[in-house]
Amino acid sequence: MSSAEPSPINPLPPVVVALALFTMGVELAFTLGARGIVGGPPAVGWRLDALQSYGFSGQIFDWMLATGQAPAMHLIRFISYPFVNGSFTQALFVCVFLLAMGKMVAELFGGVAMLAVFVLSGIGGALVWGLLLDEAWLIGGFPPVYGLIGAFTWILWRRLSLVGENQARAFTLILFLMGIQLVFGLLFGGTKDWVADLAGFGTGFLLSFFVAPGGWARIRRRIRHD
């Protein structure tokens, strides 16, 4: 008989751990470099250099649309900008939400599906932000994290439908978060990054219809019935 007892804490899915470690690893490099602890004098500008090389640029996006060109060095910005955060605090909050939401989504959808939601929500957030606004730079991991919140909202939405409860309750979290952003924006000013966050949320919610277990089967059944 084995004497091992089950752990009271479920281990985090590897893909969630990898994303969080990469996010904080990049941020630690920026923070330590800015303080002169690593990298020498050039490290002071690492964050700015990363923003210019890997941040999502509204002007570059407009140029790509106008010229029909899509160089790889600029396409990579769609998936690299979430890992260039504006501050240690922002990166920390991104990781908190990533660990919490990513764990739940990965455990129910699987690691590959969770990663797809994260990446595609970041892309969706950048696309909508670039199309609707005339802003200079979009950085930070909140758009893909909001995509995970969208997937989590879909999970709640489905569960509420199965028990006959009001499905609108599933959207309480996103309404709360958007309300906080509105209050802080009114009190302290800020950017319009909430557009990318909301677009990331919508992308994650819609993707869940496809990447959730049995999602394709449900969609095929509905198409056949129609």
C-alpha positions in Angstrom: 0.0 0.0 0.0 1.4 3.4 -0.9 1.8 5.9 1.9 1.8 8.9 -0.4 -1.0 11.3 0.1 -2.5 13.5 -2.6 -1.2 17.0 -2.6 -3.8 19.6 -1.4 -2.6 21.9 -4.2 -3.1 21.0 -7.8 0.1 21.6 -9.8 0.0 24.3 -12.4 -0.1 23.2 -16.1 3.4 23.5 -17.6 2.3 25.9 -20.3 1.0 28.3 -17.7 4.2 28.1 -15.7 6.3 28.6 -18.9 4.3 31.8 -19.9 4.5 33.2 -16.4 8.3 32.5 -16.0 9.0 34.0 -19.4 7.0 37.1 -18.6 8.7 37.7 -15.3 12.1 36.7 -16.7 11.8 39.5 -19.3 10.6 41.9 -16.7 13.4 41.1 -14.2 15.9 41.7 -17.0 14.4 45.1 -17.6 14.2 46.0 -13.9 17.7 44.9 -13.0 19.1 46.4 -16.1 17.5 49.8 -15.3 19.1 49.7 -11.8 22.5 48.9 -13.3 22.7 45.5 -11.6 23.1 43.6 -14.9 24.1 44.4 -18.4 26.1 47.5 -17.7 25.2 51.0 -18.9 23.4 49.8 -22.1 20.9 47.8 -20.0 19.3 51.1 -18.7 17.6 51.3 -22.1 16.6 47.7 -22.5 12.9 48.3 -21.9 12.7 51.2 -24.4 14.7 49.1 -27.0 12.3 46.2 -26.5 9.3 48.5 -26.9 10.6 49.8 -30.2 11.6 46.4 -31.5 8.8 44.2 -30.1 5.9 46.5 -29.1 2.9 46.7 -31.3 3.1 50.0 -33.2 0.0 51.7 -34.5 2.0 53.6 -37.1 3.7 50.5 -38.4 0.4 48.7 -38.5 -1.1 51.6 -40.6 1.9 51.5 -42.9 1.4 47.7 -43.4 -2.3 48.3 -44.3 -1.5 51.1 -46.6 1.3 49.4 -48.5 0.1 45.8 -48.3 3.5 44.7 -46.9 3.9 42.5 -43.9 7.5 41.9 -43.0 8.2 39.2 -40.5 10.0 41.7 -38.3 6.7 43.5 -37.8 4.4 40.6 -37.8 6.2 39.2 -34.8 5.0 42.2 -32.9 1.5 40.7 -32.7 2.8 38.0 -30.4 5.8 39.7 -28.8 4.1 42.8 -27.4 2.4 41.0 -24.4 5.9 40.2 -23.0 7.0 43.8 -23.0 5.3 45.3 -20.0 5.5 49.0 -19.0 6.6 48.3 -15.4 7.3 45.6 -12.8 3.9 46.2 -11.3 2.1 45.6 -14.6 4.1 42.4 -15.2 3.2 41.2 -11.7 -0.5 41.7 -12.2 -0.4 40.1 -15.6 1.3 37.0 -14.0 -1.3 36.9 -11.2 -4.2 36.8 -13.7 -2.2 34.4 -16.0 -1.6 31.9 -13.2 -5.2 32.1 -12.0 -7.1 32.1 -15.3 -4.6 30.1 -17.2 -4.7 27.3 -14.7 -8.5 26.9 -14.9 -8.6 27.2 -18.7 -5.8 24.8 -19.3 -7.2 22.2 -16.9 -10.6 22.3 -18.7 -9.5 22.9 -22.3 -6.0 21.5 -22.3 -2.6 23.1 -22.5 -2.5 23.6 -26.3 -6.0 25.1 -26.4 -5.1 27.4 -23.5 -2.0 28.6 -25.4 -4.1 29.1 -28.6 -6.5 31.3 -26.6 -3.6 33.3 -25.1 -1.8 33.9 -28.4 -4.9 34.5 -30.6 -6.5 36.8 -28.0 -3.3 38.9 -28.0 -3.4 39.1 -31.8 -7.2 40.0 -31.8 -6.6 42.7 -29.2 -3.8 44.3 -31.2 -5.8 44.1 -34.5 -8.9 45.8 -33.1 -6.7 48.4 -31.2 -4.8 49.2 -34.4 -7.9 49.4 -36.6 -10.0 51.6 -34.2 -7.4 53.9 -32.7 -4.6 56.2 -33.7 -2.2 55.4 -30.8 1.5 55.0 -30.9 2.3 51.9 -28.9 0.5 48.9 -27.4 2.5 46.8 -24.9 1.8 44.6 -21.9 0.2 41.2 -21.3 -3.4 42.3 -20.5 -5.0 41.7 -23.9 -4.2 37.9 -24.0 -4.9 37.7 -20.2 -8.3 39.2 -20.9 -8.7 36.5 -23.5 -8.2 33.9 -20.8 -10.8 35.8 -18.8 -13.1 35.5 -21.8 -12.5 31.7 -21.9 -13.2 31.5 -18.2 -16.4 33.5 -18.7 -17.4 31.1 -21.4 -16.9 28.2 -19.0 -19.2 29.9 -16.4 -21.7 30.8 -19.1 -21.9 27.1 -20.2 -22.2 25.8 -16.7 -25.0 28.3 -15.9 -26.9 27.2 -19.0 -26.7 23.6 -18.0 -28.3 24.3 -14.6 -30.9 26.7 -15.9 -29.4 29.8 -14.2 -29.1 33.3 -15.6 -26.1 33.2 -18.0 -25.6 36.9 -17.7 -24.0 36.3 -14.3 -21.0 34.8 -16.1 -20.0 38.4 -17.2 -19.8 39.8 -13.7 -16.0 39.6 -13.6 -15.4 41.4 -16.9 -17.9 44.1 -16.0 -16.1 44.6 -12.7 -12.7 44.8 -14.3 -13.9 47.2 -17.0 -15.5 49.3 -14.3 -12.2 49.5 -12.4 -10.5 50.6 -15.6 -13.1 53.3 -16.2 -12.8 54.7 -12.7 -9.0 54.8 -12.8 -9.1 56.4 -16.2 -11.4 59.1 -15.0 -9.4 59.8 -11.9 -5.9 59.5 -13.1 -6.1 59.6 -16.9 -4.5 56.9 -19.0 -4.3 55.2 -22.4 -6.9 53.5 -24.5 -5.4 50.1 -24.0 -8.8 49.0 -22.6 -9.9 48.7 -26.2 -7.3 45.9 -26.8 -8.2 44.3 -23.4 -11.9 44.2 -24.3 -11.1 42.9 -27.8 -8.9 40.2 -26.2 -11.8 39.2 -24.0 -14.2 38.9 -26.9 -11.6 36.9 -28.9 -11.1 34.5 -26.0 -14.8 34.1 -25.4 -15.5 33.3 -29.1 -12.6 31.0 -29.5 -13.9 28.9 -26.6 -16.8 27.7 -28.8 -14.2 26.0 -31.0 -11.3 25.0 -28.7 -13.4 23.7 -25.7 -13.7 19.9 -25.5 -16.4 18.8 -28.0 -16.6 22.3 -29.4 -16.2 21.4 -33.1 -18.8 18.6 -32.6 -21.3 20.9 -31.2 -20.8 23.4 -34.0 -21.2 20.7 -36.7 -24.4 19.5 -35.1 -25.8 23.0 -35.1 -24.9 23.5 -38.7 -26.5 20.3 -39.7 -29.7 21.1 -37.8 -29.8 24.5 -39.5 
